[in-house]
Each structure stands twice: as structure tokens, then as C-alpha cells.
């Protein structure tokens, strides 16, 4: 038996069978689009929780807090004793030099320290700021009055 170049439908080359399926192909399948959108949403939700800004410092709570809108450099002392100037790690001995280099017109700095630190670590930073002839303001948070 010989094979012919004609299609299996008797010489039409498959055209008749293709035309009968055109109606089915006219509908759009949105399932892959929904799958991609859901995957992108999950990726966004996971990465958004990781992208926190700043250092985690638990400042002490006090009864009276004064609000200010002034912008000054912030010296942060983390729980492990590491010192930062506006989220950049610095040496405690270079606080004055770095503050004056990065903030030329500022003579006041905020000192923000973790509440679990020993007083010695905080006192060292305040002493270094004072030695640099800079005024310091201590950052605290208000006590919850509902307790």
C-alpha cells in the first residue's frame, strides 16, 4: 500500500477539519493570565514585608514628649552597641568629624538609643557628641496613657 500526500480526509489537505475548530479558538483563555497575576501578587507581598526602612531601635518610653519638626542628623546606638549616623555605621570617635562633614550647617543632633542598652554605651555617645561641640536631643516615645 502506498502513502499519498493527501490528508486523511480525502484530499482536502485538512482544511475542512480546521474550519470546524475556528469557533472554539475564538474564546480567550484567561487562566494563564490569572496565574501570572497571582504569582506576581505573592512575590510582591513577600518582598514588601522584607523591605523595611531604617534600623530597629526600641527607644525608651517617657511620660512627657515634645514634638518637633526640625530636621537634624540622627545618631543611633543599636542594641549591640553599634553607632550609626543616619543609618550609616560610624566609629564613635569620628562622630563630630563625620557629622560636620555630612551636615555642614547643623549644630544639633538627635541621639536615639535602644532602651535595653546600658547607660555606659549611651553616655559614651553623648560624651562624644558633647566633645564635638554639638548640641544633643534625646529621642524617646510617649508612654501609652491607656494603661
C-alpha positions in Angstrom: 0.0 0.0 0.0 1.4 3.4 -0.9 1.1 6.6 1.1 -0.4 9.6 -0.6 0.4 13.3 0.0 -3.3 13.9 0.6 -4.7 14.4 4.1 -6.6 11.8 5.9 -9.9 13.4 5.0 -9.8 12.5 1.3 -7.7 15.2 -0.4 -8.8 18.4 1.2 -5.5 18.9 2.9 -7.1 19.2 6.3 -8.9 22.4 5.5 -12.3 21.2 6.4 -11.3 19.9 9.8 -9.6 23.2 10.6 -12.6 25.3 9.8 -14.8 23.4 12.1 -12.5 24.3 15.1 -12.3 28.1 14.4 -15.4 28.7 16.6 -13.7 27.1 19.6 -10.5 29.2 19.2 -12.3 32.5 19.2 -12.6 32.5 23.0 -9.7 33.8 25.0 -8.3 31.7 27.8 -7.6 33.9 30.8 -6.5 31.2 33.2 -2.7 31.7 32.4 -3.1 35.4 32.9 -4.7 35.0 36.3 -2.0 32.5 37.3 0.8 35.0 36.4 -1.0 37.9 38.2 -1.4 35.8 41.4 2.2 34.7 41.4 3.3 38.4 41.0 1.0 39.4 43.8 2.5 36.8 46.1 6.0 37.9 45.2 5.1 41.5 45.9 3.6 40.6 49.3 6.7 38.7 50.4 9.2 41.3 49.2 7.2 44.2 50.7 7.4 42.8 54.2 11.2 42.4 53.8 11.8 46.0 52.6 11.6 47.8 56.0 13.4 51.1 56.2 15.8 52.0 58.9 17.2 50.4 62.0 15.2 48.6 64.6 15.7 50.5 67.8 13.3 50.4 70.8 13.6 53.8 72.3 12.6 54.3 75.9 9.1 55.5 76.8 8.6 58.6 78.9 5.5 60.4 80.2 6.2 63.8 78.6 7.3 64.0 74.9 8.0 67.2 73.0 7.2 67.1 69.2 9.4 69.0 66.8 9.5 69.4 63.0 13.2 70.3 62.9 15.4 68.1 60.9 18.8 67.2 62.4 21.3 64.4 62.0 20.3 61.3 64.0 23.0 59.3 65.9 21.6 55.8 66.6 23.0 53.4 69.1 21.7 49.9 68.3 21.2 47.2 70.9 24.6 45.6 70.2 26.3 49.0 70.8 27.0 49.8 67.2 26.8 53.5 66.4 25.1 54.9 63.2 24.8 58.3 61.7 21.6 58.4 59.7 21.7 54.6 59.0 25.4 54.7 58.1 27.7 52.8 60.5 30.4 55.1 62.1 33.1 54.9 64.7 32.2 56.7 67.9 35.5 58.6 67.8 34.5 60.2 64.5 31.0 61.4 65.4 31.9 65.1 65.4 34.0 64.9 62.2 31.5 62.9 60.2 28.5 65.0 61.4 30.2 68.2 60.4 31.3 66.8 57.1 27.9 65.4 56.1 25.7 68.1 57.7 27.7 71.4 57.3 25.1 73.8 58.7 23.9 71.6 61.6 25.0 72.1 65.2 22.4 69.9 66.8 22.0 66.1 66.6 19.3 63.6 67.8 20.6 60.8 69.9 18.5 57.7 69.6 19.4 54.7 71.7 17.8 51.3 72.3 16.0 51.1 75.7 17.8 47.9 76.6 21.3 49.4 76.4 23.4 50.0 79.4 23.8 53.6 80.4 27.6 53.4 79.7 27.0 53.0 76.0 24.6 56.0 75.8 26.9 58.1 78.0 29.9 57.4 75.7 27.9 58.6 72.7 26.6 61.7 74.5 30.2 62.5 75.6 31.5 62.1 72.1 28.7 64.5 70.8 29.5 67.0 73.5 33.2 66.8 72.8 32.5 67.7 69.2 30.7 70.9 70.5 27.3 69.7 69.1 24.0 70.1 70.9 22.2 66.8 71.5 18.5 66.0 71.8 17.4 62.6 73.1 14.8 60.6 71.1 12.0 59.0 73.2 8.5 57.8 72.6 5.4 58.7 74.6 4.1 56.4 77.2 0.7 54.7 76.4 -1.8 56.6 78.5 -4.5 53.9 78.1 -2.7 51.5 80.5 
